[in-house]
Amino acid sequence: MKDSSDILFFFGAGASAPFGIPTMKQLVIDFRHFLSENGTDKEKEIFADIQNTLERELQRQIDLEDIFTVIDGLRNYAPDRMGLVSIYSSVKAFSKVPSLGIDPAVCLTLEEKFKSFVRERCLISDDMFDRISDVYRDLFNRIWDTTKKSSSLIQMQQGDFKYCRPWSLFTTNYDTCLEYYWREKARVAVNTCFRYDPARRTHVLDPRLFFDRSLSVSSETTMKLVKLHGSVSWMIEPDGTVTEEESIPARSLVGRRYVGPMMIYPIQQKELYVDPYISMFAQLNTELASKTNWLVIGYSFNDPVITEIFVRNSEPRKKILLVHPEADRILSAKLYGLKSQNVEALKYRLGIGDGYININQSLAERLV
């Protein structure tokens, strides 16, 4: 590695699982239990039928994304939304596109309960803050220590916390584990492309900051954190402005009511093609093209858009480390198009047990 600044970090749900934030597969189990106590008979029936049907036909454990993709499709059911292959298959099997006879209103209430449930489960519990600090400090410090040092202008140390200002961190997670670590524990500024708005007296999301650094007060070498699917701490105001709230209140101090959190759920893929999401995905494409070393932790590559961006930028010279308990399967089933000549599948779980220090050291050494 030329220097330690040449690293792109990508965090999926598995990177937050050690801190009590469930993965999408665990959310299926948790949400079904939630419905057993809080759902109507019809909601429980539809959810169970979809889960059982998909697992039987796909021969694998499904996650909440799979189920709610179906539920969203049922709520807005129409032949032209099924996709051409589905239409053709239905006609061949039934001589027509079938009418499924499922009440859209039930699917709507399921979706609303799903959104509230996911947001609630992505909040950090009080007993996990020290664990987040311990695991991430050990990981980032070991990478900083092991990789070849860069210019002192970008190779930084804040007390016991080491970092490199040009590092780029991307995540699909809604939780605030990374923000807590860098801002609260390390006391290091990270650029999430929010700017302070004096009139609102809060920070607002400005997608222009992804591309025009002259609009930002941050240094060009400030570490970047890009949350591709939004965050539990991003709130939408009635005029559409997205603000970043530290305490995630339901109402601001001046009585301004929020429409809801800025989170793109798996069932809302159409949102990817409008700001701020399209700007964030463009930033991912730019950073993958410029960084030689990619460290991907706990991500399953179930999002075809993200997968395609990775594949298209995977030149032979790139070094790719995929850290996931099912890393081999993901590489063969999802990332078979990678052009890199240096790809490692590491079947690790970040931050699990007392052995996480050895795992972190192994990751750092592989980046050299």
Stockholm file with secondary structure:
# STOCKHOLM 1.0

chainA/1-368         MKDSSDILFFFGAGASAPFGIPTMKQLVIDFRHFLSENGTDKEKEIFADIQNTLERELQRQIDLEDIFTVIDGLRNYAPDRMGLVSIYSSVKAFSKVPSLGIDPAVCLTLEEKFKSFVRERCLISDDMFDRISDVYRDLFNRIWDTTKKSSSLIQMQQGDFKYCRPWSLFTTNYDTCLEYYWREKARVAVNTCFRYDPARRTHVLDPRLFFDRSLSVSSETTMKLVKLHGSVSWMIEPDGTVTEEESIPARSLVGRRYVGPMMIYPIQQKELYVDPYISMFAQLNTELASKTNWLVIGYSFNDPVITEIFVRNSEPRKKILLVHPEADRILSAKLYGLKSQNVEALKYRLGIGDGYININQSLAERLV
#=GR chainA/1-368 SS CCCTTCEEEEECGGGTGGGTCCCHHHHHHHHHHHHHHHSCHHHHHHHHHHHHHHHHHHTSCCCHHHHHHHHHHHHTCCGGGSCHHHHHHHHHHHSSCCCCCCCHHHHHHHHHHHHHHHHHHTSCCGGGHHHHHHHHHHHHHHHHHHSCCCCTTTEEEETTEEEETTCEEEECCCSCHHHIIIIIISCCCCBCSEEEETTTTEEEECGGGGTCGGGCSSCTTCCEEEETTEEEEEEECTTSCEEECSSCCSBCTTCCBCCEEEECCTTCGGGGGSTTHHHHHHHHHHHHHHCSEEEEESCCCCCHHHHHHHHHTCCTTCEEEEECTTHHHHHHHTCTTCCCSEEEEECCCTTCSTTHHHHHHHHHHHTC
#=GC SS_cons         CCCTTCEEEEECGGGTGGGTCCCHHHHHHHHHHHHHHHSCHHHHHHHHHHHHHHHHHHTSCCCHHHHHHHHHHHHTCCGGGSCHHHHHHHHHHHSSCCCCCCCHHHHHHHHHHHHHHHHHHTSCCGGGHHHHHHHHHHHHHHHHHHSCCCCTTTEEEETTEEEETTCEEEECCCSCHHHIIIIIISCCCCBCSEEEETTTTEEEECGGGGTCGGGCSSCTTCCEEEETTEEEEEEECTTSCEEECSSCCSBCTTCCBCCEEEECCTTCGGGGGSTTHHHHHHHHHHHHHHCSEEEEESCCCCCHHHHHHHHHTCCTTCEEEEECTTHHHHHHHTCTTCCCSEEEEECCCTTCSTTHHHHHHHHHHHTC
//
